[in-house]
Amino acid sequence: MTIRAKDGWMPIGDAAAQLNVSVDTLRRWAKSGLIKAKRSSSGARLFNVEEVSRLQKKRSGESDGTEYRVLKEDAIIPEATCVDLFAGAGGTALGFHNAGFNHVLLNEFDPSAAATLRENSERLGFDWDVVEGDVHELDFSGVEAEVIQAGFPCQAFSYAGKSQGFGDTRGTLFFEFARAVEQVRPKVAIGENVRGLEKHDGGRTLKTMLNRLNELGYDVAYRILRAQYLDVPQKRERLIMIAVRRDLDLPILFPRERDYLISMRQALKDCPESEGQKYPEKKRKVMELVPEGGNWRDLPEDVAREFMGGSWNLPGGRTGMARRMAWDEPCLTLTCAPAQKQTERCHPSETRPLTVREYARIQTFPDEWQFQGNLTSQYKQIGNAVPVNLGYHVARCVLAMLGYAPRTEDMEEVSPVNVALL
């Protein structure tokens, strides 16, 4: 087939023909984040030739030249010191460690997550100083670090929650992050949250945060990063803000999205066996009827009506209900449990929820990373984590900003936000 392409991009009709799908299907894939698209000057939708070729090979079972791996550098840079707040099970911390950062302090309130950090640090020889407890009680005035990273709890700003923002006590934890920045005065401060933060309360919540960092003497920019284009086998979007101390005149760098995806088939190959939730027999019989990549719409109407109950009459696609994952696509965003009715995460071919180790693979935790606590806690720790490889890519950009690593073409320089114009 002859592809009409200009500068590596092709029109939607040619891309659909190349992939042997309808134009509507391709539009739906672009909307769901399975493939990237951009607009031409005339407004036409264009697709990257190499990305289309890779997706075509993945869909046909051929090797597309990609592989699942946990990204890691060979050595730690002692001078690249970092503090990690709200560290959870260590997704961001491990990503930063794998990139080369030297952690001097990690704080986590949840006892099981703190135990996960301590156990892995001791067993793997990281020598992390894990401080378990309430961040409100920490004094950062004696801490020295070039970077502070904080994934302040996101439920207060999540579309899946009540979206109360600063009206929720968890929302105020941003100001504990800001207090740490004020006391430590790091060269770079990084905040992470759900993409819903950008629009929460008409954008006023985010503006308040950016204003506070500006008041502390930091220039700040933010981007919404899509993990599926950064070596993570999962469609997961996170808002990342990077603040640089104004007196240092540092560039702000974000990772560029790659033109490939990692599929569940690649991620779960030879995955170790582990504990996992089980379906009740009645639900298992319903889920057996759902094909790979399908959901409640693929059920017989009488079965779907009974299974969905009151949700049957709700508006919207409700595509998370009775949802079975697809082998040759990234997983949908993991939640705190794989068998929640609204956000089902059923194995692609076996009729069961994803296991703990499968959850960990999808979040790009290495197989040697062990999670403490009961089964419910382990799922929660993994589901709440930032994917390790996403943390790695952000960390490599920050190391380049600080001059510890080379700046590459996979990094994009971004201008600070003019908060007054938000």
C-alpha positions, 0 to 999 in steps of 0.5 A: 500500500502506498502511504501519502505522508508529509513530514512523517504524518498521514491523513486519517483516511490513509491511517485507517486504511493502513490499520484496516479499521474504519475512520470512526474507529481510528477517531475513537482510538485517538480519543481514548489515547490508543494512538496520537493525532495532531491537527494540520493548519487546515484542521485535518487530523493527522497520524504519525507514520511510524506510530501507525506502523507499530500499532499495525504490527502489534495488532497483527501479532508481529514484533514492533521493535518495542519491549516491556522493561523497567527503565534504570541507569547504572549508577546513583549520582550522590550530589543529586539529592531528593526528598519524596513526600507522600511517597506511597509504595514508592512508584515515583521514588523508585523511578527517580532512584532508577534515573540516578537520584540519591534520596535523603528523606521519604515520608509516608503516613500509611503504615503498610506503604511505609513498611513497603518502602522500608522493606525494599530499601533494606533488602535492595540496599537503597539506604533510604531514610523512611520517616513514617508519620504525619507530614504536618509534624515534620520539620524540614528546616535542617534538610538539604536537598536539590529536589523535592518531589511530592505526589500530594494525595489526589482524591480531593481533585479526582473526577472519580471522587467528590472533587471537593479540592481544598474543601477536603482535608487531603487537598490542604496537603499541597500546602505542606509540600509548599512549606517543605519547599519554603524551608528547604529551598531546593533548586527544583520542586515537582508536584504530581496529581490527577489531570482533574486538578487542571479544571478543578473549580474552574482552574482556581485550585491549580492557580492557587497552587502555582501562585503559592510557588511563585510567591516562594520565588519559583518559576513553574510550568505544568504538563499533563503526561500520558503514561502510555506514551512513556514506556508504561503499559497503561492509559494513565494521565498525570498532571506534573508541575515543575518549579525552578528557583528563580535565582538559578535561571534553570530550564524547565524540561518535560519528557516528550511522548514516544511514538509507541505503546507497550501492550498488556501482552508484553507486560504480563509475559512470564509474570510471576504468580501471586495473590489476587481477588476472586469473583463471586460465582454469579459475577464470574458467570457474567464476566465469562460472557464478555469478550477480550476488550469488551464490556457490558455492551457485549452481554445479552440485554437481560444479563446486562440489565440485571448485572448493572442494576440502577446503572442501566439507566445512567447516561454515558458509556459506562465502559468500565462496567464488566470490562475485560482488558485487551492483550494488544493494548495498554491496560486502562488506568488501574484503580485501588481494586481490580473488581470495582463495579464501575472500573472493572479490570478483568484479565484479557483471557482468564475470567478473574481480576488482575493479580497483585503482581500483574498490577505491579507489572502494569505500573512498571514496578520490578518483580523484586519490589515486594508490597507489605500489608494485606491484599486490599492494602497492596492493591491500593498501594499499587493503584495509587502509585505513579508508574515507575517508568513515568517517574524515571522519565520525569527524573531524567529531565530534572537531572538534565535541568540540573546538569547531571545528565545530557539533554536529549531530543526526547526532552522538551523545554517549556516556558514558565506559566504566567499565572496572571493569565490563567 
